[in-house]
């Protein structure tokens, strides 16, 4: 009995998250996130932390 209730609760939770993820208003954010791995340009104001700064000494 208890395992059936847990199964139904988890199924409802899964469907709710699935519906939330497919909302049209979230599409632009998901597409931007998906392009991060292949995007060659960095956003403005973003600095690479591992690159040492060059100074004229």
mmCIF file as Biopython writes it, N, C-alpha, C and O atoms, coordinates in Angstrom:
data_model
#
loop_
_atom_site.group_PDB
_atom_site.id
_atom_site.type_symbol
_atom_site.label_atom_id
_atom_site.label_alt_id
_atom_site.label_comp_id
_atom_site.label_asym_id
_atom_site.label_entity_id
_atom_site.label_seq_id
_atom_site.pdbx_PDB_ins_code
_atom_site.Cartn_x
_atom_site.Cartn_y
_atom_site.Cartn_z
_atom_site.occupancy
_atom_site.B_iso_or_equiv
_atom_site.auth_seq_id
_atom_site.auth_asym_id
_atom_site.pdbx_PDB_model_num
ATOM 1   N N  . UNK A ? 1  ? 0.826  -1.195 0.000   1.0 0.0 1  A 1 
ATOM 2   C CA . UNK A ? 1  ? 0.000  0.000  0.000   1.0 0.0 1  A 1 
ATOM 3   C C  . UNK A ? 1  ? 0.869  1.257  0.000   1.0 0.0 1  A 1 
ATOM 4   O O  . UNK A ? 1  ? 0.638  2.170  -0.793  1.0 0.0 1  A 1 
ATOM 5   N N  . UNK A ? 2  ? 1.865  1.307  0.883   1.0 0.0 2  A 1 
ATOM 6   C CA . UNK A ? 2  ? 2.720  2.481  0.999   1.0 0.0 2  A 1 
ATOM 7   C C  . UNK A ? 2  ? 3.560  2.678  -0.265  1.0 0.0 2  A 1 
ATOM 8   O O  . UNK A ? 2  ? 3.764  3.813  -0.695  1.0 0.0 2  A 1 
ATOM 9   N N  . UNK A ? 3  ? 4.046  1.597  -0.859  1.0 0.0 3  A 1 
ATOM 10  C CA . UNK A ? 3  ? 4.861  1.727  -2.065  1.0 0.0 3  A 1 
ATOM 11  C C  . UNK A ? 3  ? 4.036  2.266  -3.233  1.0 0.0 3  A 1 
ATOM 12  O O  . UNK A ? 3  ? 4.568  2.976  -4.086  1.0 0.0 3  A 1 
ATOM 13  N N  . UNK A ? 4  ? 2.760  1.941  -3.282  1.0 0.0 4  A 1 
ATOM 14  C CA . UNK A ? 4  ? 1.879  2.469  -4.320  1.0 0.0 4  A 1 
ATOM 15  C C  . UNK A ? 4  ? 1.680  3.974  -4.174  1.0 0.0 4  A 1 
ATOM 16  O O  . UNK A ? 4  ? 1.660  4.701  -5.167  1.0 0.0 4  A 1 
ATOM 17  N N  . UNK A ? 5  ? 1.533  4.436  -2.940  1.0 0.0 5  A 1 
ATOM 18  C CA . UNK A ? 5  ? 1.367  5.871  -2.679  1.0 0.0 5  A 1 
ATOM 19  C C  . UNK A ? 5  ? 2.642  6.621  -3.054  1.0 0.0 5  A 1 
ATOM 20  O O  . UNK A ? 5  ? 2.578  7.680  -3.678  1.0 0.0 5  A 1 
ATOM 21  N N  . UNK A ? 6  ? 3.793  6.080  -2.680  1.0 0.0 6  A 1 
ATOM 22  C CA . UNK A ? 6  ? 5.069  6.712  -3.011  1.0 0.0 6  A 1 
ATOM 23  C C  . UNK A ? 6  ? 5.252  6.761  -4.527  1.0 0.0 6  A 1 
ATOM 24  O O  . UNK A ? 6  ? 5.714  7.767  -5.065  1.0 0.0 6  A 1 
ATOM 25  N N  . UNK A ? 7  ? 4.895  5.687  -5.211  1.0 0.0 7  A 1 
ATOM 26  C CA . UNK A ? 7  ? 5.009  5.647  -6.667  1.0 0.0 7  A 1 
ATOM 27  C C  . UNK A ? 7  ? 4.138  6.721  -7.311  1.0 0.0 7  A 1 
ATOM 28  O O  . UNK A ? 7  ? 4.588  7.402  -8.232  1.0 0.0 7  A 1 
ATOM 29  N N  . UNK A ? 8  ? 2.916  6.883  -6.850  1.0 0.0 8  A 1 
ATOM 30  C CA . UNK A ? 8  ? 2.006  7.888  -7.418  1.0 0.0 8  A 1 
ATOM 31  C C  . UNK A ? 8  ? 2.510  9.293  -7.125  1.0 0.0 8  A 1 
ATOM 32  O O  . UNK A ? 8  ? 2.447  10.158 -7.999  1.0 0.0 8  A 1 
ATOM 33  N N  . UNK A ? 9  ? 3.005  9.542  -5.924  1.0 0.0 9  A 1 
ATOM 34  C CA . UNK A ? 9  ? 3.528  10.866 -5.580  1.0 0.0 9  A 1 
ATOM 35  C C  . UNK A ? 9  ? 4.731  11.191 -6.463  1.0 0.0 9  A 1 
ATOM 36  O O  . UNK A ? 9  ? 4.827  12.303 -6.982  1.0 0.0 9  A 1 
ATOM 37  N N  . UNK A ? 10 ? 5.640  10.250 -6.641  1.0 0.0 10 A 1 
ATOM 38  C CA . UNK A ? 10 ? 6.805  10.483 -7.488  1.0 0.0 10 A 1 
ATOM 39  C C  . UNK A ? 10 ? 6.415  10.682 -8.953  1.0 0.0 10 A 1 
ATOM 40  O O  . UNK A ? 10 ? 7.029  11.493 -9.647  1.0 0.0 10 A 1 
ATOM 41  N N  . UNK A ? 11 ? 5.410  9.960  -9.428  1.0 0.0 11 A 1 
ATOM 42  C CA . UNK A ? 11 ? 4.947  10.128 -10.797 1.0 0.0 11 A 1 
ATOM 43  C C  . UNK A ? 11 ? 4.334  11.511 -11.001 1.0 0.0 11 A 1 
ATOM 44  O O  . UNK A ? 11 ? 4.583  12.154 -12.020 1.0 0.0 11 A 1 
ATOM 45  N N  . UNK A ? 12 ? 3.543  11.966 -10.049 1.0 0.0 12 A 1 
ATOM 46  C CA . UNK A ? 12 ? 2.941  13.301 -10.129 1.0 0.0 12 A 1 
ATOM 47  C C  . UNK A ? 12 ? 4.035  14.366 -10.079 1.0 0.0 12 A 1 
ATOM 48  O O  . UNK A ? 12 ? 3.968  15.350 -10.815 1.0 0.0 12 A 1 
ATOM 49  N N  . UNK A ? 13 ? 5.029  14.187 -9.232  1.0 0.0 13 A 1 
ATOM 50  C CA . UNK A ? 13 ? 6.141  15.124 -9.147  1.0 0.0 13 A 1 
ATOM 51  C C  . UNK A ? 13 ? 6.917  15.173 -10.464 1.0 0.0 13 A 1 
ATOM 52  O O  . UNK A ? 13 ? 7.284  16.253 -10.929 1.0 0.0 13 A 1 
ATOM 53  N N  . UNK A ? 14 ? 7.164  14.023 -11.058 1.0 0.0 14 A 1 
ATOM 54  C CA . UNK A ? 14 ? 7.858  13.966 -12.338 1.0 0.0 14 A 1 
ATOM 55  C C  . UNK A ? 14 ? 7.072  14.705 -13.425 1.0 0.0 14 A 1 
ATOM 56  O O  . UNK A ? 14 ? 7.652  15.478 -14.188 1.0 0.0 14 A 1 
ATOM 57  N N  . UNK A ? 15 ? 5.789  14.480 -13.500 1.0 0.0 15 A 1 
ATOM 58  C CA . UNK A ? 15 ? 4.951  15.136 -14.506 1.0 0.0 15 A 1 
ATOM 59  C C  . UNK A ? 15 ? 4.921  16.647 -14.274 1.0 0.0 15 A 1 
ATOM 60  O O  . UNK A ? 15 ? 4.946  17.420 -15.232 1.0 0.0 15 A 1 
ATOM 61  N N  . UNK A ? 16 ? 4.867  17.067 -13.023 1.0 0.0 16 A 1 
ATOM 62  C CA . UNK A ? 16 ? 4.854  18.498 -12.715 1.0 0.0 16 A 1 
ATOM 63  C C  . UNK A ? 16 ? 6.160  19.166 -13.158 1.0 0.0 16 A 1 
ATOM 64  O O  . UNK A ? 16 ? 6.128  20.254 -13.733 1.0 0.0 16 A 1 
ATOM 65  N N  . UNK A ? 17 ? 7.294  18.535 -12.900 1.0 0.0 17 A 1 
ATOM 66  C CA . UNK A ? 17 ? 8.584  19.089 -13.321 1.0 0.0 17 A 1 
ATOM 67  C C  . UNK A ? 17 ? 8.678  19.088 -14.846 1.0 0.0 17 A 1 
ATOM 68  O O  . UNK A ? 17 ? 9.206  20.036 -15.427 1.0 0.0 17 A 1 
ATOM 69  N N  . UNK A ? 18 ? 8.188  18.067 -15.489 1.0 0.0 18 A 1 
ATOM 70  C CA . UNK A ? 18 ? 8.194  17.988 -16.945 1.0 0.0 18 A 1 
ATOM 71  C C  . UNK A ? 18 ? 7.358  19.112 -17.548 1.0 0.0 18 A 1 
ATOM 72  O O  . UNK A ? 18 ? 7.790  19.746 -18.511 1.0 0.0 18 A 1 
ATOM 73  N N  . UNK A ? 19 ? 6.199  19.367 -17.014 1.0 0.0 19 A 1 
ATOM 74  C CA . UNK A ? 19 ? 5.346  20.461 -17.504 1.0 0.0 19 A 1 
ATOM 75  C C  . UNK A ? 19 ? 6.033  21.807 -17.266 1.0 0.0 19 A 1 
ATOM 76  O O  . UNK A ? 19 ? 6.006  22.674 -18.139 1.0 0.0 19 A 1 
ATOM 77  N N  . UNK A ? 20 ? 6.644  21.991 -16.104 1.0 0.0 20 A 1 
ATOM 78  C CA . UNK A ? 20 ? 7.343  23.238 -15.808 1.0 0.0 20 A 1 
ATOM 79  C C  . UNK A ? 20 ? 8.489  23.474 -16.794 1.0 0.0 20 A 1 
ATOM 80  O O  . UNK A ? 20 ? 8.667  24.590 -17.283 1.0 0.0 20 A 1 
ATOM 81  N N  . UNK A ? 21 ? 9.262  22.429 -17.088 1.0 0.0 21 A 1 
ATOM 82  C CA . UNK A ? 21 ? 10.429 22.571 -17.954 1.0 0.0 21 A 1 
ATOM 83  C C  . UNK A ? 21 ? 10.058 22.889 -19.397 1.0 0.0 21 A 1 
ATOM 84  O O  . UNK A ? 21 ? 10.867 23.477 -20.115 1.0 0.0 21 A 1 
ATOM 85  N N  . UNK A ? 22 ? 8.866  22.521 -19.841 1.0 0.0 22 A 1 
ATOM 86  C CA . UNK A ? 22 ? 8.452  22.752 -21.225 1.0 0.0 22 A 1 
ATOM 87  C C  . UNK A ? 22 ? 7.628  24.020 -21.398 1.0 0.0 22 A 1 
ATOM 88  O O  . UNK A ? 22 ? 6.981  24.192 -22.431 1.0 0.0 22 A 1 
ATOM 89  N N  . UNK A ? 23 ? 7.636  24.908 -20.412 1.0 0.0 23 A 1 
ATOM 90  C CA . UNK A ? 23 ? 6.912  26.171 -20.552 1.0 0.0 23 A 1 
ATOM 91  C C  . UNK A ? 23 ? 7.604  27.042 -21.593 1.0 0.0 23 A 1 
ATOM 92  O O  . UNK A ? 23 ? 8.830  27.151 -21.586 1.0 0.0 23 A 1 
ATOM 93  N N  . UNK A ? 24 ? 6.847  27.656 -22.479 1.0 0.0 24 A 1 
ATOM 94  C CA . UNK A ? 24 ? 7.449  28.491 -23.533 1.0 0.0 24 A 1 
ATOM 95  C C  . UNK A ? 24 ? 8.271  29.664 -22.987 1.0 0.0 24 A 1 
ATOM 96  O O  . UNK A ? 24 ? 9.249  30.060 -23.622 1.0 0.0 24 A 1 
ATOM 97  N N  . UNK A ? 25 ? 7.915  30.218 -21.861 1.0 0.0 25 A 1 
ATOM 98  C CA . UNK A ? 25 ? 8.648  31.371 -21.333 1.0 0.0 25 A 1 
ATOM 99  C C  . UNK A ? 25 ? 10.045 31.014 -20.845 1.0 0.0 25 A 1 
ATOM 100 O O  . UNK A ? 25 ? 10.874 31.906 -20.668 1.0 0.0 25 A 1 
ATOM 101 N N  . UNK A ? 26 ? 10.326 29.742 -20.624 1.0 0.0 26 A 1 
ATOM 102 C CA . UNK A ? 26 ? 11.646 29.301 -20.170 1.0 0.0 26 A 1 
ATOM 103 C C  . UNK A ? 26 ? 12.564 28.913 -21.324 1.0 0.0 26 A 1 
ATOM 104 O O  . UNK A ? 26 ? 13.751 28.664 -21.111 1.0 0.0 26 A 1 
ATOM 105 N N  . UNK A ? 27 ? 12.034 28.859 -22.536 1.0 0.0 27 A 1 
ATOM 106 C CA . UNK A ? 27 ? 12.790 28.355 -23.678 1.0 0.0 27 A 1 
ATOM 107 C C  . UNK A ? 27 ? 14.053 29.175 -23.963 1.0 0.0 27 A 1 
ATOM 108 O O  . UNK A ? 27 ? 15.116 28.600 -24.197 1.0 0.0 27 A 1 
ATOM 109 N N  . UNK A ? 28 ? 13.952 30.494 -23.947 1.0 0.0 28 A 1 
ATOM 110 C CA . UNK A ? 28 ? 15.102 31.339 -24.262 1.0 0.0 28 A 1 
ATOM 111 C C  . UNK A ? 28 ? 16.251 31.108 -23.273 1.0 0.0 28 A 1 
ATOM 112 O O  . UNK A ? 28 ? 17.413 31.042 -23.675 1.0 0.0 28 A 1 
ATOM 113 N N  . UNK A ? 29 ? 15.933 30.988 -22.009 1.0 0.0 29 A 1 
ATOM 114 C CA . UNK A ? 29 ? 16.962 30.730 -21.005 1.0 0.0 29 A 1 
ATOM 115 C C  . UNK A ? 29 ? 17.622 29.373 -21.180 1.0 0.0 29 A 1 
ATOM 116 O O  . UNK A ? 29 ? 18.836 29.248 -21.024 1.0 0.0 29 A 1 
ATOM 117 N N  . UNK A ? 30 ? 16.837 28.361 -21.500 1.0 0.0 30 A 1 
ATOM 118 C CA . UNK A ? 30 ? 17.389 27.029 -21.719 1.0 0.0 30 A 1 
ATOM 119 C C  . UNK A ? 30 ? 18.271 27.000 -22.957 1.0 0.0 30 A 1 
ATOM 120 O O  . UNK A ? 30 ? 19.318 26.353 -22.954 1.0 0.0 30 A 1 
ATOM 121 N N  . UNK A ? 31 ? 17.859 27.701 -24.027 1.0 0.0 31 A 1 
ATOM 122 C CA . UNK A ? 31 ? 18.666 27.736 -25.241 1.0 0.0 31 A 1 
ATOM 123 C C  . UNK A ? 31 ? 19.981 28.476 -24.995 1.0 0.0 31 A 1 
ATOM 124 O O  . UNK A ? 31 ? 21.024 28.058 -25.496 1.0 0.0 31 A 1 
ATOM 125 N N  . UNK A ? 32 ? 19.945 29.553 -24.240 1.0 0.0 32 A 1 
ATOM 126 C CA . UNK A ? 32 ? 21.168 30.288 -23.923 1.0 0.0 32 A 1 
ATOM 127 C C  . UNK A ? 32 ? 22.111 29.422 -23.090 1.0 0.0 32 A 1 
ATOM 128 O O  . UNK A ? 32 ? 23.322 29.435 -23.312 1.0 0.0 32 A 1 
ATOM 129 N N  . UNK A ? 33 ? 21.578 28.686 -22.155 1.0 0.0 33 A 1 
ATOM 130 C CA . UNK A ? 33 ? 22.392 27.802 -21.322 1.0 0.0 33 A 1 
ATOM 131 C C  . UNK A ? 33 ? 23.001 26.681 -22.162 1.0 0.0 33 A 1 
ATOM 132 O O  . UNK A ? 33 ? 24.150 26.298 -21.942 1.0 0.0 33 A 1 
ATOM 133 N N  . UNK A ? 34 ? 22.247 26.158 -23.114 1.0 0.0 34 A 1 
ATOM 134 C CA . UNK A ? 34 ? 22.751 25.083 -23.964 1.0 0.0 34 A 1 
ATOM 135 C C  . UNK A ? 34 ? 23.890 25.558 -24.854 1.0 0.0 34 A 1 
ATOM 136 O O  . UNK A ? 34 ? 24.769 24.767 -25.196 1.0 0.0 34 A 1 
ATOM 137 N N  . UNK A ? 35 ? 23.897 26.836 -25.237 1.0 0.0 35 A 1 
ATOM 138 C CA . UNK A ? 35 ? 24.950 27.364 -26.100 1.0 0.0 35 A 1 
ATOM 139 C C  . UNK A ? 35 ? 26.223 27.716 -25.342 1.0 0.0 35 A 1 
ATOM 140 O O  . UNK A ? 35 ? 27.247 27.968 -25.977 1.0 0.0 35 A 1 
ATOM 141 N N  . UNK A ? 36 ? 26.205 27.742 -24.034 1.0 0.0 36 A 1 
ATOM 142 C CA . UNK A ? 36 ? 27.384 28.137 -23.260 1.0 0.0 36 A 1 
ATOM 143 C C  . UNK A ? 36 ? 28.601 27.264 -23.548 1.0 0.0 36 A 1 
ATOM 144 O O  . UNK A ? 36 ? 29.723 27.770 -23.586 1.0 0.0 36 A 1 
ATOM 145 N N  . UNK A ? 37 ? 28.405 25.988 -23.746 1.0 0.0 37 A 1 
ATOM 146 C CA . UNK A ? 37 ? 29.525 25.071 -23.947 1.0 0.0 37 A 1 
ATOM 147 C C  . UNK A ? 37 ? 30.216 25.280 -25.291 1.0 0.0 37 A 1 
ATOM 148 O O  . UNK A ? 37 ? 31.401 24.972 -25.423 1.0 0.0 37 A 1 
ATOM 149 N N  . UNK A ? 38 ? 29.508 25.795 -26.286 1.0 0.0 38 A 1 
ATOM 150 C CA . UNK A ? 38 ? 30.086 25.948 -27.619 1.0 0.0 38 A 1 
ATOM 151 C C  . UNK A ? 38 ? 30.285 27.403 -28.014 1.0 0.0 38 A 1 
ATOM 152 O O  . UNK A ? 38 ? 30.749 27.679 -29.120 1.0 0.0 38 A 1 
ATOM 153 N N  . UNK A ? 39 ? 29.948 28.323 -27.148 1.0 0.0 39 A 1 
ATOM 154 C CA . UNK A ? 39 ? 30.076 29.743 -27.449 1.0 0.0 39 A 1 
ATOM 155 C C  . UNK A ? 39 ? 31.528 30.171 -27.299 1.0 0.0 39 A 1 
ATOM 156 O O  . UNK A ? 39 ? 32.134 29.964 -26.248 1.0 0.0 39 A 1 
ATOM 157 N N  . UNK A ? 40 ? 32.090 30.771 -28.353 1.0 0.0 40 A 1 
ATOM 158 C CA . UNK A ? 40 ? 33.490 31.195 -28.325 1.0 0.0 40 A 1 
ATOM 159 C C  . UNK A ? 40 ? 33.683 32.543 -27.660 1.0 0.0 40 A 1 
ATOM 160 O O  . UNK A ? 40 ? 34.774 32.824 -27.164 1.0 0.0 40 A 1 
ATOM 161 N N  . UNK A ? 41 ? 32.682 33.368 -27.634 1.0 0.0 41 A 1 
ATOM 162 C CA . UNK A ? 41 ? 32.815 34.707 -27.077 1.0 0.0 41 A 1 
ATOM 163 C C  . UNK A ? 41 ? 32.339 34.728 -25.641 1.0 0.0 41 A 1 
ATOM 164 O O  . UNK A ? 41 ? 31.361 34.074 -25.277 1.0 0.0 41 A 1 
ATOM 165 N N  . UNK A ? 42 ? 33.058 35.501 -24.828 1.0 0.0 42 A 1 
ATOM 166 C CA . UNK A ? 42 ? 32.669 35.658 -23.427 1.0 0.0 42 A 1 
ATOM 167 C C  . UNK A ? 42 ? 31.729 36.849 -23.305 1.0 0.0 42 A 1 
ATOM 168 O O  . UNK A ? 42 ? 31.845 37.793 -24.086 1.0 0.0 42 A 1 
ATOM 169 N N  . UNK A ? 43 ? 30.814 36.837 -22.365 1.0 0.0 43 A 1 
ATOM 170 C CA . UNK A ? 43 ? 29.944 37.985 -22.150 1.0 0.0 43 A 1 
ATOM 171 C C  . UNK A ? 43 ? 30.754 39.215 -21.751 1.0 0.0 43 A 1 
ATOM 172 O O  . UNK A ? 43 ? 31.850 39.097 -21.202 1.0 0.0 43 A 1 
ATOM 173 N N  . UNK A ? 44 ? 30.207 40.389 -22.029 1.0 0.0 44 A 1 
ATOM 174 C CA . UNK A ? 44 ? 30.902 41.625 -21.668 1.0 0.0 44 A 1 
ATOM 175 C C  . UNK A ? 44 ? 31.133 41.689 -20.165 1.0 0.0 44 A 1 
ATOM 176 O O  . UNK A ? 44 ? 30.276 41.289 -19.377 1.0 0.0 44 A 1 
ATOM 177 N N  . UNK A ? 45 ? 32.302 42.198 -19.775 1.0 0.0 45 A 1 
ATOM 178 C CA . UNK A ? 45 ? 32.613 42.353 -18.367 1.0 0.0 45 A 1 
ATOM 179 C C  . UNK A ? 45 ? 33.125 41.087 -17.709 1.0 0.0 45 A 1 
ATOM 180 O O  . UNK A ? 45 ? 33.480 41.107 -16.530 1.0 0.0 45 A 1 
ATOM 181 N N  . UNK A ? 46 ? 33.170 39.999 -18.435 1.0 0.0 46 A 1 
ATOM 182 C CA . UNK A ? 46 ? 33.628 38.717 -17.881 1.0 0.0 46 A 1 
ATOM 183 C C  . UNK A ? 46 ? 35.129 38.607 -18.088 1.0 0.0 46 A 1 
ATOM 184 O O  . UNK A ? 46 ? 35.617 38.867 -19.188 1.0 0.0 46 A 1 
ATOM 185 N N  . UNK A ? 47 ? 35.855 38.235 -17.079 1.0 0.0 47 A 1 
ATOM 186 C CA . UNK A ? 47 ? 37.306 38.095 -17.185 1.0 0.0 47 A 1 
ATOM 187 C C  . UNK A ? 47 ? 37.696 36.646 -16.967 1.0 0.0 47 A 1 
ATOM 188 O O  . UNK A ? 47 ? 37.033 35.913 -16.233 1.0 0.0 47 A 1 
ATOM 189 N N  . UNK A ? 48 ? 38.773 36.246 -17.608 1.0 0.0 48 A 1 
ATOM 190 C CA . UNK A ? 48 ? 39.282 34.894 -17.408 1.0 0.0 48 A 1 
ATOM 191 C C  . UNK A ? 48 ? 40.173 34.918 -16.170 1.0 0.0 48 A 1 
ATOM 192 O O  . UNK A ? 48 ? 41.168 35.641 -16.134 1.0 0.0 48 A 1 
ATOM 193 N N  . UNK A ? 49 ? 39.823 34.140 -15.170 1.0 0.0 49 A 1 
ATOM 194 C CA . UNK A ? 49 ? 40.533 34.175 -13.892 1.0 0.0 49 A 1 
ATOM 195 C C  . UNK A ? 49 ? 41.927 33.560 -13.994 1.0 0.0 49 A 1 
ATOM 196 O O  . UNK A ? 49 ? 42.820 33.946 -13.240 1.0 0.0 49 A 1 
ATOM 197 N N  . UNK A ? 50 ? 42.133 32.616 -14.905 1.0 0.0 50 A 1 
ATOM 198 C CA . UNK A ? 50 ? 43.420 31.931 -14.967 1.0 0.0 50 A 1 
ATOM 199 C C  . UNK A ? 50 ? 44.467 32.686 -15.790 1.0 0.0 50 A 1 
ATOM 200 O O  . UNK A ? 50 ? 45.636 32.302 -15.792 1.0 0.0 50 A 1 
ATOM 201 N N  . UNK A ? 51 ? 44.066 33.750 -16.487 1.0 0.0 51 A 1 
ATOM 202 C CA . UNK A ? 51 ? 45.013 34.516 -17.285 1.0 0.0 51 A 1 
ATOM 203 C C  . UNK A ? 51 ? 45.646 35.597 -16.426 1.0 0.0 51 A 1 
ATOM 204 O O  . UNK A ? 51 ? 44.935 36.454 -15.901 1.0 0.0 51 A 1 
ATOM 205 N N  . UNK A ? 52 ? 46.975 35.578 -16.269 1.0 0.0 52 A 1 
ATOM 206 C CA . UNK A ? 52 ? 47.621 36.612 -15.461 1.0 0.0 52 A 1 
ATOM 207 C C  . UNK A ? 52 ? 47.564 37.960 -16.186 1.0 0.0 52 A 1 
ATOM 208 O O  . UNK A ? 52 ? 47.632 38.020 -17.413 1.0 0.0 52 A 1 
ATOM 209 N N  . UNK A ? 53 ? 47.442 39.006 -15.430 1.0 0.0 53 A 1 
ATOM 210 C CA . UNK A ? 53 ? 47.424 40.330 -16.041 1.0 0.0 53 A 1 
ATOM 211 C C  . UNK A ? 53 ? 48.845 40.745 -16.374 1.0 0.0 53 A 1 
ATOM 212 O O  . UNK A ? 53 ? 49.780 40.440 -15.633 1.0 0.0 53 A 1 
ATOM 213 N N  . UNK A ? 54 ? 49.003 41.441 -17.488 1.0 0.0 54 A 1 
ATOM 214 C CA . UNK A ? 54 ? 50.334 41.877 -17.922 1.0 0.0 54 A 1 
ATOM 215 C C  . UNK A ? 54 ? 50.553 43.315 -17.471 1.0 0.0 54 A 1 
ATOM 216 O O  . UNK A ? 54 ? 49.692 44.176 -17.655 1.0 0.0 54 A 1 
ATOM 217 N N  . UNK A ? 55 ? 51.703 43.557 -16.886 1.0 0.0 55 A 1 
ATOM 218 C CA . UNK A ? 55 ? 52.050 44.895 -16.449 1.0 0.0 55 A 1 
ATOM 219 C C  . UNK A ? 55 ? 53.362 45.300 -17.080 1.0 0.0 55 A 1 
ATOM 220 O O  . UNK A ? 55 ? 54.201 44.447 -17.370 1.0 0.0 55 A 1 
ATOM 221 N N  . UNK A ? 56 ? 53.548 46.565 -17.294 1.0 0.0 56 A 1 
ATOM 222 C CA . UNK A ? 56 ? 54.812 47.080 -17.832 1.0 0.0 56 A 1 
ATOM 223 C C  . UNK A ? 56 ? 55.757 47.388 -16.684 1.0 0.0 56 A 1 
ATOM 224 O O  . UNK A ? 56 ? 55.707 48.476 -16.109 1.0 0.0 56 A 1 
ATOM 225 N N  . UNK A ? 57 ? 56.607 46.449 -16.352 1.0 0.0 57 A 1 
ATOM 226 C CA . UNK A ? 57 ? 57.529 46.660 -15.236 1.0 0.0 57 A 1 
ATOM 227 C C  . UNK A ? 57 ? 58.958 46.720 -15.706 1.0 0.0 57 A 1 
ATOM 228 O O  . UNK A ? 57 ? 59.868 46.893 -14.895 1.0 0.0 57 A 1 
#
